[in-house]
Amino acid sequence: MMLLFKKNSVYILLLTLLASCANSEIEVAPWNNSPVPVVYSIISPDTPAQVYLSRTYNQNIPAVKNPYPEARVFMSGPDSKWVELSRLSADTTVFRDTQKQLIIEKGKTYSLKVELSDRTVHAQTTLPAVNGVITDATCETVKLYDDYHAGVYLNGKMVDANTSDLKVNFTLGNNPDYTYYLSSELIDIYGYLNISGNSFHSIQFFTPKDSTAFNLNLITIDPYYKKYLDAQNINSLSDDYSGNTPILAILSSFGGVLPQFSNIVNGVGLFGNSVIDRKRVSIKPLAQKQ
């Protein structure tokens, strides 16, 4: 079976695509009667903090491109010093620590605060002290495209692919509440692989015919992030959340499914974290195998 991977960046972000908008029973959700702030942010070490802010809508409540023009977004670390994030442009709902004033570190707790005209939205998240680490990885070509026709998506296009034997060894963190995903930036298609134990092996790892190496990522994610993935059976990780896609399920009011996993106070959404360990893996050509 072909393994599905998605190009991954420092921001490991949700893309919630649901097959249908029809529910046989709609539970009472807070935004069915009035709009509720939606906050979405995943923080990672060595990456500027970024926050997406929006508002719920449904058939009776119209969507608004920039529902909170007055919003001010702050984040603080263990020192409790609030850093204000900058709105990227006047009509956007994305805020970022453009000055890189906030240092995101493993094992530390961070607080988020969004000041609106009628309320203050807030949340906390704690990064793992010990994250998963790739200790060794090998990738050897076992079948050439010319002998065994296969294809894989790369940068949104289907390309010819060889079949390789991928072996990965890793150590996981010491907190059982955290979850681990293996991904590759080489193959730009939807998917991720939830892993456990200390090794992974695939004899059908498809690598583009002309590629000689790729980056392999072991991603450690927090419990709330994991619950979101489980709840919606997410089949895609996104590099960027400047659009609406990360919170489609919330905004579309799907029976109140996601908010039971929300850690946002006075709103809904997610303030979570991820830690990524990266390893550059060379693809050993078939000709070198003896």
C-alpha positions in Angstrom: 0.0 0.0 0.0 1.3 3.4 -0.9 2.3 5.6 2.0 0.9 9.0 2.0 2.9 11.9 3.1 2.6 15.7 2.9 5.2 18.4 2.6 5.7 19.7 6.1 6.9 23.0 7.4 7.5 24.3 10.9 3.8 25.0 11.2 2.0 21.8 11.4 -1.5 22.9 10.7 -5.0 21.5 10.3 -6.9 21.2 7.0 -10.4 20.1 7.8 -12.2 18.8 4.7 -15.5 17.1 5.3 -17.3 14.9 2.8 -20.7 16.4 3.4 -22.4 19.2 5.2 -25.5 17.2 6.1 -26.1 15.9 9.6 -29.1 13.9 10.6 -29.1 15.6 14.0 -27.5 18.9 14.8 -26.6 19.4 18.5 -26.9 22.8 20.1 -23.7 24.6 19.5 -22.9 28.1 20.9 -22.6 29.7 17.4 -26.0 28.5 16.2 -27.6 31.5 17.9 -24.8 34.0 18.0 -21.2 34.4 16.6 -18.3 33.1 18.6 -14.6 34.0 18.2 -12.5 31.3 16.6 -8.8 31.2 17.5 -6.3 28.8 15.9 -2.6 28.7 16.6 0.1 26.0 16.7 3.5 27.1 18.1 6.8 25.5 17.6 10.4 26.1 18.7 12.5 28.5 16.5 9.4 29.7 14.6 7.7 33.0 15.0 4.4 32.6 16.8 1.3 33.0 14.6 -2.4 33.2 15.4 -5.5 33.0 13.1 -8.6 34.8 14.3 -12.1 34.5 12.9 -15.7 34.1 13.8 -18.2 31.3 13.5 -21.0 31.5 11.0 -23.9 29.4 9.6 -26.9 29.8 7.3 -28.3 32.5 9.6 -25.1 34.3 10.4 -23.1 35.7 7.5 -19.4 35.1 7.1 -17.3 38.3 7.6 -13.8 38.5 6.2 -12.4 40.5 9.1 -14.9 40.3 12.0 -12.7 41.8 14.7 -10.8 44.8 13.3 -10.3 46.1 16.8 -8.6 42.8 18.0 -5.2 42.9 19.7 -3.4 39.5 20.1 -0.8 38.8 22.8 1.3 35.8 23.8 3.6 35.3 26.8 6.1 32.7 28.0 7.2 31.6 31.5 8.3 35.1 32.3 4.7 36.3 32.0 5.8 39.2 29.7 3.1 39.8 27.1 4.3 40.2 23.5 1.9 41.8 21.1 1.6 40.1 17.7 1.2 42.2 14.6 -1.7 42.0 12.3 -0.1 41.2 8.9 -2.3 43.6 7.0 -5.4 45.8 7.7 -7.8 43.3 6.1 -6.2 40.0 7.4 -7.1 37.9 10.4 -3.6 36.5 10.8 -1.3 37.9 13.5 2.4 37.1 13.8 5.4 37.8 16.1 7.2 39.7 13.2 9.9 41.0 15.5 10.6 37.5 16.9 10.4 38.7 20.5 8.9 35.5 21.9 11.2 32.5 22.1 9.4 29.2 22.0 11.2 26.5 24.0 10.5 22.9 24.8 9.2 22.2 28.3 7.7 25.7 28.7 4.1 26.9 29.1 2.8 29.7 26.9 -0.3 31.8 27.2 -2.4 33.4 24.5 -4.7 36.4 24.9 -7.0 38.0 22.4 -8.6 41.3 23.4 -11.9 42.1 21.7 -14.3 44.9 22.3 -16.7 42.7 24.3 -14.5 40.0 25.7 -11.0 38.6 26.2 -10.2 35.2 24.7 -7.4 33.2 26.3 -5.7 29.8 26.3 -2.6 28.0 27.4 -0.4 25.2 25.9 2.7 23.4 27.2 5.4 22.1 24.9 6.9 18.7 25.7 10.2 18.7 27.5 11.4 15.7 25.5 10.3 15.2 21.9 10.6 12.4 19.5 14.0 12.1 17.7 15.0 10.2 14.5 18.1 8.2 15.4 18.7 6.6 12.0 17.1 6.4 8.6 18.0 4.6 5.3 16.3 4.6 2.0 17.3 2.2 -0.8 15.8 1.9 -4.3 14.4 -1.6 -4.9 12.5 -1.1 -8.2 13.1 1.4 -10.9 10.2 3.2 -12.6 11.3 1.7 -16.0 10.7 -1.8 -14.6 7.8 -1.1 -12.3 5.6 1.9 -13.3 4.6 4.0 -10.3 3.8 7.6 -9.7 3.7 10.0 -6.8 2.6 13.6 -6.3 5.5 16.2 -6.1 4.7 19.9 -5.8 1.1 19.2 -6.8 2.0 17.2 -10.0 2.2 13.5 -10.6 5.7 12.4 -11.4 7.4 9.1 -12.2 8.6 7.3 -9.1 10.9 4.5 -8.1 10.0 2.1 -5.3 12.3 2.3 -2.3 12.8 0.4 1.0 12.6 2.9 3.9 13.8 2.0 7.4 13.5 4.5 10.3 14.6 4.2 13.9 13.6 6.7 16.5 13.2 7.4 20.2 9.9 8.9 21.5 9.3 11.3 24.3 8.5 10.3 27.9 5.0 11.8 28.1 2.3 9.3 27.1 -0.2 12.1 26.3 1.8 13.3 23.3 1.5 11.7 19.8 4.0 11.3 17.0 3.7 11.6 13.3 6.2 10.7 10.6 6.1 12.9 7.4 8.3 13.7 4.5 8.7 17.0 2.7 9.7 15.1 -0.4 6.2 13.9 -1.4 3.8 16.7 -1.6 0.5 14.8 -1.2 -2.1 14.6 1.6 -1.5 12.3 4.5 0.5 11.6 7.6 1.6 8.5 9.4 0.8 8.0 13.1 3.7 6.0 14.6 4.5 4.2 17.9 7.3 2.0 19.1 10.9 2.7 18.0 11.0 1.8 14.3 9.2 2.1 11.0 9.7 0.0 7.9 8.1 0.3 4.4 9.2 -1.7 1.4 6.9 0.4 -0.8 8.0 4.0 -0.2 7.7 5.8 -3.5 10.4 8.4 -4.3 10.4 10.6 -7.4 12.6 9.2 -10.1 15.0 12.2 -10.2 15.3 12.7 -6.4 18.5 11.8 -4.5 17.5 12.8 -1.0 14.7 14.1 1.1 13.9 15.5 4.6 12.2 13.1 7.0 10.3 14.7 9.9 9.2 13.2 13.2 6.5 15.5 14.7 5.6 15.5 18.3 2.1 17.0 18.9 0.2 17.9 22.1 -2.9 16.1 23.3 -5.5 18.8 22.1 -4.0 18.8 18.6 -4.2 15.0 18.6 -7.9 15.1 19.6 -8.6 17.4 16.7 -7.0 15.0 14.3 -8.9 12.1 15.7 -12.2 13.9 15.8 -12.2 14.9 12.1 -10.1 12.1 10.6 -7.8 14.8 9.2 -6.1 13.6 6.0 -4.0 16.6 5.3 -1.4 18.8 7.0 -1.1 22.4 5.7 2.0 24.6 5.5 0.0 27.8 6.0 -3.2 28.9 7.6 -3.6 32.4 6.2 -6.9 31.2 4.7 -10.1 29.7 6.2 -9.3 26.0 5.7 -8.0 25.1 9.2 -11.3 25.9 10.9 -13.9 24.9 8.3 -15.4 22.3 10.6 -15.9 24.9 13.3 -17.2 27.7 11.1 -19.6 25.4 9.3 -21.2 24.4 12.6 -21.0 20.6 12.3 -23.1 19.6 15.3 -20.7 20.9 17.9 -18.1 18.2 17.2 -14.9 20.1 17.5 -15.6 22.4 20.5 -15.7 19.5 22.9 -11.9 19.4 22.2 -11.5 23.2 22.3 -9.0 24.7 24.8 -10.0 28.3 24.0 -11.8 30.2 26.8 -14.5 32.6 25.7 -14.3 31.2 22.2 -13.6 28.0 20.3 -10.6 26.6 18.5 -7.2 25.4 19.3 -4.0 26.7 20.9 -1.6 23.9 20.6 2.0 23.0 19.8 4.3 20.8 17.8 8.0 19.9 17.9 9.7 18.6 14.8 12.9 16.6 14.5 14.3 16.6 11.0 16.8 14.3 9.3 18.2 14.5 5.7 17.9 11.0 4.1 19.9 10.0 1.0 18.2 7.7 -1.5 20.6 4.9 -2.3 20.4 4.0 -6.0 19.6 0.5 -7.2 23.0 0.2 -8.9 24.8 0.4 -5.6 23.1 -2.5 -4.1 25.1 -5.7 -4.2 
